[in-house]
């Protein structure tokens, strides 16, 4: 596999996040189909599946943002270090 970032660690991180995005997207498809199939048979289970779709969609969107972190950190350098320090001090 070609280097994505020039760093083996960041490349591994990106592959891991991308794999999780794809797995989450498959779960979204499964739960969406499940919700549709259950809507006339079991409204409660259909609603549960729909809520899971919403949660999984939020997870996928978060992972899509997270995958940009290596690029942002490399581009922002010192500014990124300050933001991280601020976040750590606020916890």
C-alpha positions, 0 to 999 in steps of 0.5 A, spaced: 500 500 500 502 506 498 504 511 503 498 516 505 501 521 509 509 519 510 508 516 517 506 509 518 503 510 524 498 515 521 497 511 515 495 505 520 490 510 523 487 512 517 486 505 514 483 503 521 478 509 521 476 508 514 475 501 515 470 503 521 467 508 516 465 502 511 463 498 517 458 503 520 455 504 513 454 497 512 450 497 519 446 503 517 444 499 510 442 493 515 438 497 520 435 501 515 432 495 511 430 492 518 426 498 520 423 498 513 421 491 514 418 492 521 414 498 520 408 494 519 409 488 523 412 491 530 412 498 530 417 498 537 422 494 533 422 499 527 423 505 531 429 502 535 432 500 528 431 507 526 434 510 532 440 506 531 440 508 524 440 515 527 446 513 532 450 510 526 449 516 522 452 520 527 458 515 528 459 515 521 459 523 520 464 523 526 469 518 523 469 522 517 471 528 521 476 524 525 479 522 518 481 529 517 485 530 523 492 527 521 492 532 515 489 538 519 495 537 525 500 536 519 498 543 516 497 547 522 503 545 526 504 550 532 496 552 532 494 545 533 499 544 539 496 550 542 488 547 541 490 541 543 493 544 550 487 548 550 483 542 550 487 538 555 487 544 560 479 544 559 478 537 561 
